[in-house]
Amino acid sequence: MSDLFLFDQKIREENSVKLIAGFDEAGRGPLAGPISCAVCVLRPNFDSEMINDSKKLTDKKRREIFNTIIENSLFYHVELVPVEIIDEINILNADLLGMDKCLSLAREKVHVDYLISDYLNIKSDLPLLSIAKGDATSLSVAAASILAKVTRDDFMLSLDKRYPEYEFKKNKGYGTKKHLEAIKSFGYLEGIHRKTFEPIRSIIEKEEDIKLF
């Protein structure tokens, strides 16, 4: 049995619960694209050594285990919170909004007993364990991290087909050197780049200053 599975089992035994909802997100740091929030309620007897923190897995490994996670979930959901919302309420609140939607849907479909999140205090009347590096500790959180990451990556791949000059296929919206160079050369994309994130914010402020003269 994997260490991540044993961690969840210990939570079940110590708290006399059965169904654990694991929460995680992908895309808090990029300059472009949505934040991807995921919930995953795995079957209590399901385990896999392939599941780990999504950041520790290659893209190939994440995709190999993606469908297996879905097949062994009593419920899962991935919520993509758009850039407009991120800019309006900030990235942390956008994350919480996405997780709240995930939790609401999960509780409609299954009888969730316990929540584990990757260092994010979700508002709920259910017992919650919020731990740093939860995606490397809990099987449920790790599964959610993979669902969130693959779903967001696929979204960025679709953007790459429309805007190949920004190389979203490679950078997934993060501020790489080539991505920053593309923004300088072609400008930022409305509804895709986060206007409240640097250096986009500085570019916008500079444009507004120019308009005043």
Backbone as JSON, one array per atom type, in Angstrom:
{
  "sequence": "MSDLFLFDQKIREENSVKLIAGFDEAGRGPLAGPISCAVCVLRPNFDSEMINDSKKLTDKKRREIFNTIIENSLFYHVELVPVEIIDEINILNADLLGMDKCLSLAREKVHVDYLISDYLNIKSDLPLLSIAKGDATSLSVAAASILAKVTRDDFMLSLDKRYPEYEFKKNKGYGTKKHLEAIKSFGYLEGIHRKTFEPIRSIIEKEEDIKLF",
  "N": [[0.84, -1.2, 0.0], [0.42, 2.27, -0.7], [2.09, 5.14, 0.76], [0.55, 7.42, 0.71], [-2.05, 6.46, 0.48], [-2.22, 5.11, 2.93], [-2.09, 7.28, 4.66], [-4.59, 8.55, 4.21], [-6.23, 6.47, 5.05], [-5.62, 6.38, 7.75], [-6.7, 8.81, 8.56], [-9.41, 8.23, 8.14], [-9.83, 6.17, 10.02], [-9.12, 7.38, 12.49], [-10.99, 9.39, 12.69], [-13.4, 8.23, 12.33], [-14.69, 8.14, 9.8], [-15.8, 7.82, 6.34], [-15.93, 8.67, 3.56], [-13.7, 10.72, 1.93], [-13.05, 13.94, 0.76], [-10.78, 15.22, -1.42], [-8.96, 18.18, -2.1], [-7.45, 20.34, -4.48], [-5.49, 22.69, -6.42], [-4.46, 24.05, -9.61], [-2.33, 26.34, -11.19], [-2.02, 28.86, -9.88], [0.06, 30.67, -10.05], [0.69, 31.48, -12.77], [0.89, 33.89, -15.54], [-1.08, 33.89, -17.33], [-4.26, 32.49, -18.32], [-6.8, 30.37, -16.72], [-7.44, 29.58, -13.2], [-7.32, 26.33, -12.0], [-9.43, 24.38, -10.21], [-9.94, 21.53, -8.21], [-11.86, 18.74, -7.03], [-11.84, 15.57, -5.5], [-13.29, 12.53, -4.77], [-12.37, 9.63, -3.79], [-12.86, 6.06, -4.18], [-13.01, 4.31, -1.12], [-11.39, 2.02, -0.89], [-9.54, 2.19, -2.9], [-6.28, 2.31, -4.3], [-3.13, 3.44, -5.54], [0.14, 3.25, -6.64], [1.05, 4.92, -8.53], [-0.02, 7.39, -8.23], [0.7, 10.64, -7.2], [1.93, 13.8, -5.94], [1.15, 16.11, -8.4], [3.12, 17.74, -9.45], [5.4, 16.29, -9.22], [5.3, 14.41, -11.13], [5.72, 13.4, -14.53], [4.34, 14.81, -17.56], [3.4, 12.75, -19.16], [3.09, 10.63, -17.29], [1.13, 11.74, -15.62], [-1.04, 11.81, -17.37], [-1.38, 9.14, -17.91], [-2.42, 8.14, -15.53], [-4.67, 9.63, -15.17], [-7.3, 8.91, -16.24], [-7.71, 6.58, -14.79], [-7.97, 7.54, -12.2], [-10.39, 8.94, -12.46], [-12.12, 6.8, -13.07], [-12.09, 5.47, -10.66], [-13.26, 7.14, -8.86], [-15.81, 8.24, -6.72], [-16.93, 10.62, -6.94], [-16.0, 13.47, -8.83], [-14.78, 16.7, -9.77], [-13.79, 19.4, -11.81], [-13.16, 22.77, -11.7], [-12.8, 25.52, -13.68], [-11.72, 28.61, -13.08], [-12.21, 31.68, -14.51], [-10.0, 34.19, -16.02], [-11.04, 36.79, -15.83], [-12.48, 36.75, -13.43], [-10.43, 36.2, -11.63], [-8.92, 38.58, -11.83], [-10.8, 40.32, -10.85], [-11.43, 39.58, -8.15], [-9.09, 38.74, -6.93], [-6.39, 36.29, -6.81], [-6.34, 34.43, -4.65], [-8.96, 34.54, -3.59], [-10.32, 33.76, -5.86], [-9.46, 31.15, -6.06], [-10.59, 30.1, -3.69], [-13.26, 30.47, -4.35], [-13.56, 28.72, -6.51], [-13.04, 26.28, -5.23], [-15.14, 26.23, -3.41], [-17.31, 25.93, -5.14], [-16.71, 23.39, -6.11], [-16.93, 21.86, -3.76], [-19.64, 22.22, -3.1], [-20.91, 20.91, -5.24], [-19.9, 18.34, -4.88], [-21.05, 17.6, -2.42], [-23.67, 17.49, -3.12], [-23.82, 15.2, -4.59], [-22.56, 13.0, -3.31], [-22.13, 11.52, -0.02], [-20.12, 13.23, 1.64], [-17.7, 12.97, 4.2], [-15.44, 14.12, 5.26], [-12.86, 16.57, 4.76], [-9.9, 17.24, 2.95], [-7.44, 19.53, 2.23], [-4.98, 21.17, 0.19], [-3.31, 23.06, 1.93], [-5.27, 25.16, 2.13], [-7.83, 26.94, 3.49], [-10.86, 25.97, 3.32], [-14.22, 27.05, 3.49], [-16.45, 25.44, 5.48], [-18.85, 23.32, 7.12], [-18.05, 20.84, 7.61], [-15.59, 18.5, 8.92], [-12.24, 19.53, 8.52], [-9.0, 19.17, 7.2], [-6.29, 21.04, 6.64], [-3.38, 21.11, 5.0], [0.07, 21.81, 4.44], [1.74, 20.91, 1.44], [-0.09, 18.94, 0.86], [-0.73, 17.52, -1.41], [1.35, 15.81, -1.69], [1.06, 14.15, 0.36], [-1.52, 13.14, 0.95], [-3.61, 10.74, -0.61], [-6.07, 11.39, -1.74], [-5.9, 14.18, -2.12], [-3.68, 14.3, -3.81], [-4.7, 12.98, -6.05], [-6.66, 14.83, -6.8], [-4.98, 16.93, -7.45], [-3.76, 16.03, -9.78], [-5.94, 15.81, -11.52], [-6.66, 18.51, -11.65], [-4.35, 19.67, -12.75], [-3.93, 18.37, -15.3], [-6.32, 19.02, -16.6], [-6.14, 21.82, -16.71], [-3.78, 22.11, -18.19], [-4.61, 21.06, -20.65], [-6.43, 23.01, -21.37], [-4.71, 25.18, -21.75], [-3.25, 24.2, -23.89], [-5.16, 24.29, -25.87], [-5.39, 27.04, -26.12], [-2.9, 27.57, -27.14], [-3.06, 26.72, -29.77], [-4.58, 28.7, -30.87], [-3.12, 30.98, -30.36], [-0.22, 30.76, -31.16], [2.17, 32.2, -31.03], [2.68, 32.86, -28.41], [3.5, 30.61, -27.15], [2.09, 28.86, -25.37], [1.82, 26.14, -25.14], [4.26, 25.25, -24.26], [4.91, 26.91, -22.01], [2.63, 27.02, -20.42], [1.39, 29.31, -19.56], [2.98, 30.45, -17.64], [5.49, 32.84, -16.57], [7.81, 32.68, -18.46], [10.98, 33.38, -20.11], [10.67, 33.59, -22.94], [7.92, 33.83, -23.09], [7.48, 36.3, -21.84], [8.86, 37.89, -23.63], [7.24, 37.6, -25.85], [4.93, 38.88, -24.99], [5.87, 41.5, -24.85], [6.38, 41.92, -27.55], [3.96, 41.34, -28.94], [1.95, 42.23, -27.34], [-0.43, 42.04, -24.57], [-3.03, 39.54, -24.07], [-6.42, 40.08, -24.12], [-8.64, 38.91, -21.67], [-7.23, 36.61, -21.39], [-4.58, 36.97, -20.46], [-3.58, 37.84, -17.16], [-4.55, 40.75, -15.81], [-3.98, 41.93, -13.38], [-1.62, 40.91, -12.58], [1.93, 41.16, -12.42], [4.19, 41.22, -15.23], [2.06, 42.41, -16.52], [0.28, 44.24, -15.36], [1.87, 46.55, -15.02], [2.36, 47.19, -17.69], [-0.19, 47.87, -18.57], [-0.72, 50.07, -16.91], [1.21, 51.81, -17.88], [0.29, 52.2, -20.46], [-2.07, 53.52, -19.91], [-1.09, 55.86, -18.79], [0.15, 57.0, -20.99], [-2.06, 57.62, -22.57], [-3.07, 59.79, -21.27], [-1.65, 61.93, -22.09]],
  "CA": [[0.0, 0.0, 0.0], [1.19, 3.5, -0.79], [2.07, 5.99, 1.95], [-0.55, 8.37, 0.56], [-3.26, 5.71, 0.82], [-2.19, 4.86, 4.37], [-2.42, 8.54, 5.33], [-6.05, 8.71, 4.16], [-6.81, 5.42, 5.89], [-5.44, 6.81, 9.13], [-7.71, 9.86, 8.77], [-10.71, 7.56, 8.25], [-9.89, 5.42, 11.28], [-9.06, 8.27, 13.66], [-12.17, 10.27, 12.73], [-14.59, 7.4, 12.09], [-15.34, 8.63, 8.58], [-15.65, 6.91, 5.2], [-15.64, 9.35, 2.29], [-12.85, 11.9, 2.03], [-12.94, 14.78, -0.43], [-9.49, 15.88, -1.54], [-9.01, 19.4, -2.9], [-6.21, 20.98, -4.87], [-5.63, 23.55, -7.59], [-3.3, 24.25, -10.48], [-2.35, 27.6, -11.92], [-2.11, 30.09, -9.09], [1.15, 31.58, -10.35], [0.91, 31.93, -14.15], [0.45, 35.21, -16.0], [-2.19, 33.71, -18.27], [-5.12, 31.33, -18.16], [-7.61, 30.25, -15.5], [-6.98, 28.71, -12.13], [-8.05, 25.07, -12.09], [-9.72, 23.86, -8.87], [-10.47, 20.18, -8.35], [-12.22, 17.91, -5.89], [-11.85, 14.15, -5.85], [-13.72, 11.62, -3.71], [-11.98, 8.3, -4.25], [-13.4, 4.89, -3.49], [-12.17, 4.11, 0.07], [-10.43, 0.9, -1.02], [-8.69, 2.38, -4.07], [-4.91, 2.75, -4.08], [-2.25, 3.33, -6.71], [1.49, 3.78, -6.43], [1.32, 5.9, -9.59], [-0.56, 8.7, -7.84], [1.57, 11.45, -6.35], [1.86, 15.22, -6.24], [1.23, 16.25, -9.86], [4.38, 18.41, -9.81], [6.47, 15.3, -9.19], [5.07, 13.48, -12.23], [5.83, 13.92, -15.89], [3.05, 14.96, -18.23], [3.0, 11.41, -19.61], [2.62, 9.88, -16.12], [-0.15, 12.32, -15.18], [-2.08, 11.43, -18.31], [-1.57, 7.69, -17.77], [-3.21, 7.84, -14.34], [-5.83, 10.52, -15.16], [-8.56, 8.17, -16.41], [-7.84, 5.62, -13.68], [-8.51, 8.31, -11.08], [-11.81, 9.18, -12.74], [-12.83, 5.52, -12.98], [-12.14, 5.03, -9.26], [-13.81, 8.23, -8.06], [-17.25, 8.28, -6.5], [-17.28, 11.93, -7.51], [-14.89, 14.4, -9.08], [-15.16, 17.87, -10.55], [-12.74, 20.41, -12.0], [-13.75, 24.08, -11.97], [-11.86, 26.49, -14.22], [-12.15, 29.98, -12.74], [-11.61, 32.48, -15.58], [-9.11, 35.31, -15.75], [-11.83, 37.96, -15.43], [-12.79, 36.6, -12.0], [-9.15, 36.33, -10.91], [-8.59, 40.0, -11.79], [-11.82, 41.04, -10.08], [-11.47, 39.28, -6.71], [-7.72, 38.29, -6.65], [-6.15, 34.86, -7.06], [-6.71, 33.62, -3.49], [-10.42, 34.45, -3.53], [-10.73, 32.96, -7.01], [-9.18, 29.78, -5.64], [-11.62, 29.73, -2.72], [-14.53, 30.4, -5.08], [-13.56, 27.47, -7.25], [-13.13, 25.17, -4.28], [-16.5, 26.25, -2.87], [-18.17, 25.32, -6.16], [-16.4, 21.96, -6.11], [-17.49, 21.27, -2.55], [-21.11, 22.22, -3.21], [-21.29, 19.85, -6.17], [-19.57, 17.05, -4.27], [-22.01, 17.3, -1.36], [-24.95, 17.18, -3.77], [-23.76, 13.88, -5.23], [-22.14, 11.94, -2.39], [-22.12, 11.89, 1.39], [-18.74, 13.5, 2.06], [-17.55, 13.01, 5.65], [-14.21, 14.77, 5.72], [-12.2, 17.31, 3.7], [-8.46, 17.5, 3.06], [-7.02, 20.47, 1.19], [-3.56, 21.47, 0.14], [-3.03, 24.34, 2.57], [-6.28, 26.15, 1.8], [-8.92, 26.81, 4.45], [-12.18, 26.02, 2.69], [-15.3, 27.29, 4.44], [-17.39, 24.32, 5.5], [-19.22, 22.8, 8.44], [-17.46, 19.5, 7.72], [-14.22, 18.46, 9.41], [-11.28, 19.9, 7.48], [-7.57, 19.16, 7.46], [-5.59, 21.85, 5.65], [-1.97, 20.83, 5.25], [1.06, 22.14, 3.41], [2.17, 19.76, 0.65], [-1.12, 17.91, 0.96], [-0.7, 16.7, -2.62], [2.42, 14.83, -1.54], [0.78, 13.47, 1.62], [-2.82, 12.47, 0.9], [-3.97, 10.18, -1.91], [-7.22, 12.14, -2.26], [-5.42, 15.49, -2.59], [-2.81, 14.05, -4.95], [-5.58, 12.69, -7.18], [-7.25, 16.11, -7.2], [-3.92, 17.74, -8.07], [-3.56, 15.52, -11.14], [-7.12, 16.22, -12.3], [-6.58, 19.96, -11.86], [-3.21, 19.99, -13.62], [-4.15, 17.89, -16.66], [-7.41, 19.8, -17.17], [-5.63, 23.16, -17.04], [-2.81, 21.97, -19.28], [-5.36, 20.89, -21.88], [-6.99, 24.33, -21.7], [-3.62, 26.0, -22.28], [-2.91, 23.65, -25.21], [-6.16, 24.82, -26.8], [-5.02, 28.44, -26.37], [-1.69, 27.57, -27.97], [-3.47, 26.56, -31.17], [-5.12, 29.99, -31.32], [-2.09, 32.02, -30.21], [1.06, 30.02, -31.1], [3.31, 33.08, -30.77], [2.93, 32.96, -26.96], [4.05, 29.31, -26.74], [1.38, 28.34, -24.2], [2.05, 24.7, -25.07], [5.48, 25.03, -23.48], [5.0, 27.62, -20.73], [1.37, 26.88, -19.7], [0.98, 30.6, -19.02], [3.97, 30.97, -16.69], [6.29, 33.94, -17.08], [9.13, 32.32, -18.99], [11.64, 34.44, -20.87], [10.05, 33.7, -24.25], [6.55, 34.33, -22.9], [7.61, 37.73, -21.57], [9.28, 38.52, -24.88], [6.07, 37.61, -26.72], [4.04, 39.93, -24.49], [6.46, 42.78, -25.28], [6.3, 42.03, -29.01], [2.59, 41.26, -29.47], [0.98, 42.76, -26.37], [-1.14, 41.04, -23.76], [-4.3, 39.08, -24.64], [-7.6, 40.39, -23.31], [-9.36, 37.74, -21.24], [-6.32, 35.47, -21.27], [-3.54, 37.4, -19.53], [-4.11, 38.37, -15.89], [-4.2, 42.17, -15.79], [-3.52, 42.33, -12.04], [-0.33, 40.28, -12.35], [3.09, 41.77, -13.08], [4.34, 42.63, -15.63], [0.9, 42.88, -17.27], [-0.26, 45.42, -14.69], [2.73, 47.7, -15.35], [2.14, 47.51, -19.1], [-1.49, 48.54, -18.64], [-0.56, 51.38, -16.28], [2.0, 52.64, -18.78], [-0.6, 52.55, -21.57], [-3.02, 54.51, -19.41], [-0.34, 57.12, -18.63], [0.36, 57.54, -22.33], [-3.34, 58.14, -23.04], [-3.34, 61.05, -20.57], [-0.85, 63.0, -22.72]],
  "C": [[0.87, 1.25, 0.0], [1.09, 4.3, 0.51], [0.9, 6.96, 1.9], [-1.89, 7.72, 0.9], [-3.34, 5.48, 2.33], [-2.51, 6.12, 5.17], [-3.93, 8.75, 5.35], [-6.75, 7.68, 5.03], [-6.73, 5.79, 7.37], [-6.46, 7.89, 9.49], [-9.09, 9.22, 8.97], [-10.87, 6.88, 9.61], [-9.95, 6.35, 12.49], [-10.3, 9.14, 13.79], [-13.49, 9.53, 12.48], [-15.39, 7.92, 10.9], [-15.04, 7.66, 7.43], [-15.19, 7.64, 3.94], [-14.89, 10.65, 2.51], [-12.85, 12.64, 0.69], [-11.58, 15.46, -0.41], [-9.58, 17.07, -2.47], [-7.6, 19.86, -3.25], [-6.47, 21.84, -6.1], [-4.35, 23.56, -8.39], [-3.44, 25.61, -11.13], [-2.54, 28.85, -11.08], [-1.08, 31.12, -9.54], [1.29, 32.12, -11.76], [0.4, 33.34, -14.44], [-0.79, 35.1, -16.87], [-2.98, 32.45, -17.94], [-5.82, 31.27, -16.82], [-6.85, 29.54, -14.39], [-7.89, 27.49, -12.15], [-8.19, 24.47, -10.7], [-10.39, 22.49, -8.99], [-10.82, 19.55, -7.01], [-12.25, 16.46, -6.37], [-12.23, 13.33, -4.62], [-13.46, 10.2, -4.22], [-12.74, 7.2, -3.52], [-12.47, 4.57, -2.32], [-11.13, 3.01, -0.05], [-9.48, 1.06, -2.19], [-7.32, 2.9, -3.67], [-4.14, 2.61, -5.38], [-0.92, 3.99, -6.39], [1.83, 4.85, -7.47], [0.87, 7.31, -9.2], [0.38, 9.39, -6.88], [1.27, 12.91, -6.66], [2.08, 15.41, -7.74], [2.54, 16.89, -10.3], [5.55, 17.44, -9.86], [6.36, 14.29, -10.34], [5.3, 14.16, -13.57], [4.43, 14.05, -16.48], [2.52, 13.61, -18.67], [2.42, 10.6, -18.45], [1.28, 10.41, -15.63], [-1.29, 11.85, -16.07], [-2.37, 9.92, -18.25], [-2.51, 7.37, -16.61], [-4.53, 8.63, -14.31], [-7.16, 9.75, -15.23], [-8.78, 7.15, -15.31], [-8.41, 6.31, -12.45], [-10.01, 8.54, -11.27], [-12.63, 7.91, -12.55], [-13.0, 5.05, -11.53], [-12.6, 6.13, -8.32], [-15.32, 8.05, -7.91], [-17.8, 9.61, -6.99], [-15.99, 12.71, -7.75], [-15.44, 15.57, -9.89], [-13.96, 18.8, -10.64], [-13.42, 21.72, -12.43], [-12.65, 25.02, -12.46], [-12.4, 27.89, -13.95], [-11.44, 30.92, -13.71], [-10.79, 33.67, -15.11], [-9.88, 36.54, -15.25], [-12.16, 37.93, -13.94], [-11.53, 36.76, -11.16], [-8.79, 37.8, -10.75], [-9.56, 40.79, -10.92], [-11.69, 40.83, -8.58], [-10.13, 38.82, -6.15], [-7.61, 36.76, -6.67], [-6.57, 33.98, -5.88], [-8.22, 33.44, -3.42], [-10.98, 33.66, -4.71], [-10.55, 31.48, -6.72], [-10.27, 29.29, -4.69], [-12.98, 29.59, -3.39], [-14.65, 29.1, -5.85], [-13.72, 26.26, -6.35], [-14.53, 25.08, -3.67], [-17.49, 25.62, -3.84], [-17.96, 23.81, -6.19], [-17.04, 21.25, -4.92], [-19.0, 21.17, -2.62], [-21.58, 21.09, -4.11], [-21.04, 18.47, -5.58], [-20.62, 16.65, -3.23], [-23.41, 17.02, -1.91], [-24.98, 15.73, -4.25], [-23.42, 12.74, -4.28], [-22.11, 12.45, -0.95], [-20.68, 12.05, 1.89], [-18.68, 13.64, 3.58], [-16.43, 13.93, 6.13], [-13.54, 15.44, 4.52], [-10.7, 17.41, 3.99], [-8.08, 18.42, 1.92], [-5.53, 20.73, 1.3], [-3.32, 22.91, 0.62], [-3.98, 25.46, 2.14], [-7.47, 25.92, 2.73], [-10.28, 27.04, 3.79], [-13.23, 26.23, 3.78], [-16.31, 26.15, 4.37], [-17.69, 23.91, 6.93], [-18.68, 21.39, 8.64], [-16.05, 19.58, 8.31], [-13.23, 18.69, 8.28], [-9.85, 19.8, 8.0], [-6.91, 19.92, 6.32], [-4.11, 21.75, 5.92], [-1.08, 21.27, 4.09], [1.54, 20.85, 2.75], [1.2, 18.59, 0.79], [-1.11, 16.98, -0.24], [0.43, 15.68, -2.62], [2.21, 13.97, -0.3], [-0.47, 12.61, 1.56], [-3.13, 11.97, -0.5], [-5.1, 10.98, -2.55], [-6.79, 13.49, -2.82], [-4.53, 15.32, -3.81], [-3.63, 13.76, -6.21], [-6.22, 13.97, -7.71], [-6.21, 16.98, -7.91], [-3.68, 17.32, -9.51], [-4.73, 15.93, -12.03], [-7.05, 17.71, -12.64], [-5.5, 20.31, -12.88], [-3.47, 19.58, -15.07], [-5.25, 18.71, -17.34], [-6.93, 21.19, -17.57], [-4.64, 23.1, -18.2], [-3.53, 21.84, -20.62], [-5.98, 22.21, -22.34], [-5.9, 25.21, -22.33], [-3.16, 25.5, -23.66], [-3.89, 24.15, -26.26], [-5.87, 26.29, -27.12], [-3.8, 28.53, -27.28], [-2.03, 27.45, -29.45], [-3.98, 27.88, -31.74], [-4.05, 31.09, -31.31], [-0.71, 31.38, -30.1], [2.26, 30.9, -30.75], [3.63, 33.21, -29.28], [3.47, 31.66, -26.36], [3.41, 28.76, -25.46], [1.55, 26.84, -24.03], [3.25, 24.39, -24.19], [5.41, 25.65, -22.09], [3.75, 27.51, -19.86], [0.93, 28.18, -19.01], [1.95, 31.2, -18.03], [4.88, 32.0, -17.37], [7.69, 33.56, -17.5], [9.7, 33.48, -19.79], [10.96, 34.66, -22.22], [8.61, 34.22, -24.16], [6.57, 35.84, -22.67], [8.0, 38.5, -22.83], [8.09, 38.63, -25.84], [5.08, 38.7, -26.3], [4.55, 41.3, -24.92], [6.28, 43.01, -26.78], [4.86, 42.14, -29.52], [1.54, 41.86, -28.55], [0.33, 41.65, -25.58], [-2.48, 40.72, -24.41], [-5.44, 39.35, -23.67], [-8.34, 39.1, -22.97], [-8.51, 36.5, -21.08], [-5.16, 35.78, -20.33], [-4.17, 38.08, -18.31], [-3.63, 39.81, -15.71], [-3.66, 42.65, -14.44], [-2.17, 41.72, -11.68], [0.76, 41.07, -13.06], [3.7, 40.76, -14.07], [3.14, 43.2, -16.39], [0.36, 44.18, -16.67], [0.55, 46.67, -15.03], [2.55, 48.14, -16.79], [0.85, 48.31, -19.26], [-1.4, 49.95, -18.06], [0.21, 52.34, -17.18], [1.14, 53.11, -19.97], [-1.58, 53.64, -21.14], [-2.35, 55.86, -19.22], [-0.14, 57.8, -19.97], [-0.9, 58.22, -22.86], [-3.66, 59.5, -22.42], [-2.63, 62.22, -21.25], [-1.16, 63.1, -24.2]]
}
